[in-house]
Amino acid sequence: MPFTFDSFIPRVVRLGVATLGFSLGCSVLAQTFPTKPIRLIVPFAPGGSTDIIARAIADPLGRQLGQSVIVENKAGGGGSIGALEVIRAPKDGYIIGMATVSTTAANPAINPKIGYDPLKDFSPITNIAETPNVIAVNPSFPAKDYKTFLAQLKDHPGKYSYASSGTGGIGHLQMELFKSLAGVYIVHIPYRGAGPALADTVGGQVPMIFDNLPSALPFIKDGKLIPVVVAAPKRLAQLPNVPTFAEVGLPPVNRMAYYGLLGPAGMPKDVVDKIYAAVQKVVTDPAVRKRIEDTGSLMNVNGPEAFSKEIVAEYTVYKDVVAKQKLQID
């Protein structure tokens, strides 16, 4: 059929209407969102740092958005089971997840079969907080400070084990980095989240743990765990007598952990921005800030672009750690 200008006009109009319809659909979605409860997937068991921070923001975030935000724990695979549920969710913002260094950097860096690409399969929404990490021991361990802790490990290679939130989690990779730089050997015991790992360390089944401070701190305050070294920019007010990894000559281990929000790739920007704006309002509440900061965490609500850059940076670091230390899934 020969081309005519008249025959071309309807095609242009149809394309224009389709594009306009898509744009209007996204705009309407953002204006009406949310019209039902939102599920917030925590990729670890209850009781860990990720769970603590998720529950600190869930109720006030729901009040800001006008719908309940329901926390659901989906533990296993070093956080990968929960992360996979998020990336497979509809892209409408009604299923979002907590982002951690374990799920977006450490675990994908060590596990080539994890099933997702942390840089392509998520829509970062915002970081919420960053927290120090700590090596803590059961009170029965024959060392109560870093110097004697290190000497004990060097004198007894392979005798001791440590608990982590799971294979490929930040506690696992940070401890492996510590082991390689300090020249010690400790056996890894992975758990399905920090909660059960802490329970067994407090109970004495495992002598030590590398954990995020928010979940470990209550046990430290109660004398059920003894901190020996922390990953933090400087000594912490909560642990003034505990040195940082930088102080003991291991600055590469001195990395904080982040806790943020993300959704599946392809979420409408307007929906992402609406959730981010709600989080910004949530953290202006002194009660919410206090609840999070009392765990030893530092607030860092930075938005989609900045959080995306953080994820890229941490993933790059742990890919390098895995390659240099030749780490593999057990």
N, C-alpha and C positions, 0 to 999 in steps of 0.2 A: 504494500500500500504506500503510495507516494507521500512524502512528508509535506504537511501544510502547517502554516502558523496556527490556524484554527484548531487543528488536531492536537497541537502541542500544548495549548492553553489548559485544557482539562488536566493533563498530566502534571503540569506545574502546580495547578490549584490543588490537586489531590495530594501531591508531595508536601505542599505548604500546610494543608490542613492536617495531614498526618503528623508533621513535625510540631505544629502548634498544639495538636491534641496531646502529644507526648509531654510537651512542656507544661501544659495546663494540668495534665494528670499528676505530674510530679509536684506542682505547686499546690494543688488541692490536697494531695496526700500529706504534704508537710503541714498545711493549715489545719487539717482535721486530726492528724496524728497526735497522740494515740487515742484510739476509740475502744481499746480493750487492754487488759493487763499485759505487761512486758515481762518476759522471762529473762533473768540474768543468770547465765551459766557460769558457775565457779568450777574450774577444771581440776579441783582437788577436794579432798575430804573435808568435812567440817572441822574447825579448830585451828586451821593453819592461818597464816598471815593473809592470804588471798581471800579466804572466807571472812576473816575479821573485817577487812576493809570493805568488802562487798556489802556486808550487813550494816556497816556504819553509814553507807550512803543510800541503800536501797529504799528505805521508807521515806526519807526526805526527798529523794529523787522522784519517787512516785507522787508525792504531794505537789512537787513543782510541775510535773507533767499532767497531773489530773487523772492518772491511772496507777494501779498498784504495780510495783516492781517486785517480782517474786524471785527469790534466790533459789537456784537449784544446783546442788552439788553433783557433778559428773566426774568422779575420780577415775584414775587409771592411766597407765601409759605415760607417766611423767607429765600429765596434763594434756596429752594428745587426744584422748577420748572426748573430753569436753570441747577442745578446740575444733575437732572434726564436726561436732554437732553444730557449732556456730557457723562454720563455712558452708555447711549443707542446708542451712536455714533459708527460708524465704528472705528476700532482700528488702523487706518492708520495715525493719527496725523493731519488730516485736520479739525477736530473739537476738540478744546481744550477749557478749561474754566478757569476763575479766581477762585482761591481757597481762601476762607476766613474762619475765625474762626466760623462764623455763619453757613456756609454750611458744614464744615468738622468736627465741634466739638459741638457747642452750640445747633444747631437745631436737629441734630441726637441724642444728649444726652437727649433732652426733648420729642422728638416725636418718639415713637416706630413704628409708621406706616409711616415713612417718605419715605420708599421705596428703601433705599440703605444703605449699610454699608460703612462708610467713611474710614475704614481701609482695605477694601477688593475690593471695586468697582472702585477705581481710580488708575491711574498711576501718582504719584507725579513727577513733572518735576523740579521745583525749587521755593523757596520763592523769592520774589523780594524786598519787603519792609515791615517794621513793623511800626505801628503808634500808638501813644497814643490815648486814648479815653477821652472824656470830658463830664461832666454834665454842661449844659449851660441853662440859663433861659431867657425868654423874658424880656426886660427892664421894663415891667409893673409889674413884680413879686416883691413882697414886701421884697426882700432881694437881696443884691448885693455881698455878700461874704459867705464863707462856714459856719461860725459860726451862722450868722443870718438865713441862708438858712435852716440849720438843726433845729434851734429853731422853725422856722415857720412851718416846716413839723411836728414836734413833738406836737406843740400846736394845729394843725388842721389836725388830722388823717383823711384821705379819702377825704379831700377837694380838693386836687390838683391831676392832672393827668400828665403823661409824654408820649412823643412820642418815638417810636422806629422804626427801619427799618423793623420790622415784628416779629411776634410771633416766639420764638426760636432763634432769632438773638442774636448776642453778646450784643447789646444794651439792649435787654430785659433781658437776664440772668445776665449781670453785674449789672443792676439796681435792679433786684430782690435780688441779693447777697448783694448789698448795703443796701437795705431795711431791710433784715433780720439781718444784723450786726449792723445797726444804730438804729434799733427799730422804724422804721417809716412805714407809709402806704400811698402809692401813687397809683393811678389807672393807669393801663397800656392801652395805645391807640396804637395798632399796625398799621403800614402802609405798603405799597408795595414798600419799599425801603427808603433809607435815604433822597433822594431828596424831595419827598412829605412830609415826616415827618418834615424835616427842614422848608419847606414852611409854614406849619401850625403853627409851633412853632414861626417862625419869624412873622407870621401874627397875632399871639395872640390867635389862636383857642385852642392851647395847651400851658400851661405855661412853660414847660421844656422838654428837650431831653437829652438822653444819646447817644452820637454819636461819630464816629471816627473823629479825629481832622481835617484831610484834607478837609472833606466836610463842617465842622462847622466853620473852621477858617476864611474864607472870611466874613461870617456874624458877627463873633466876631470882626474882624478888622474894619468893618463898623459900629460897635456899635448896630447892630440889635439883637445880642445875648450877654449875659454876662456870662463868664465862672466862675464856683465856685470851681471846683475841677477836677484834671486830674489823669488818670491812666498812669503813666510814671515812669521810673527809678529815675528821678530827675526832678526838676523844669525845665520848657522849656524856651528856649530863647525867643520864641514867646509870652509866657505868664509868665513872671518872677514873677508876684505877685500872681499867682494861686498855691495853695498847691497841693501836690500829695495825693493820698489816704493813702499812708504810713505815711505821715506827720500828717494826721488827725486821725490816730489810726486805719485805716482799710486796712492793707497791703494785705489781701486776694483779695481785689478788684483791686489791682494795677497791672493789666495785660494788656499787649499790644495786638494789633490785627495784624495779618499777611495778606499779599496779595501776592499770588503766582500763579503759573500755574500748571494745571494738565490735564490729559486726561483720557479716559476710561481705566479700567484695561486691561492688556494684550497688551498695545502698545509696539512695538519692541523697545528694549533698544537703538538701534542705532538711532532711530528717536527721542526718549526722549533726548538722549545725544546731538543730533544735535540742537534741540531747546534750550536746556540749554546752549550750547556753544554760540549760537547766542545771548541769553539774556546777557551772560557775556560780550560780545562785545558791546551790546547796552548801558549798564550802565557805560561803560568807557567814553561815550560822556558827557562832562561837562553840556551840555544843558539839556540832559535827567535827569541827577542826580539833577541838580538845580530845574527842574520842580517838581520832586518828593520830594526832601528835603525841598523845599519851603512850602510844605503842612504840614510840621512838622514830616514827616516820616523819618525813618532811613533805609538806604539801607542794605539788607541782602540777597544777591544772593548766595545760599548755596548748590544747587544741589539736585538730587533726594533722596539720602540716608538721608541727614541731614533734608530735608524738611519733609520726611516721619516720622522721629522721632518727629519733631515739632507737626505734626498732631496728632500723638498718644498721646503725652503729653497733648495737649489742650483738646482732647476728654476725656481723663481720668479725668482731672480737672473738666470739666463741667458735666460729669456723676456723679461725687461725689457731686457737687453742687445740681443737680436735686434730688439726693437721700436724701441728708441731709435736704434740704429745702422743700421736698415733692412737687416739682413743677410739674404742668401738663399743657397740651395744654388747652387754654381757651375754 
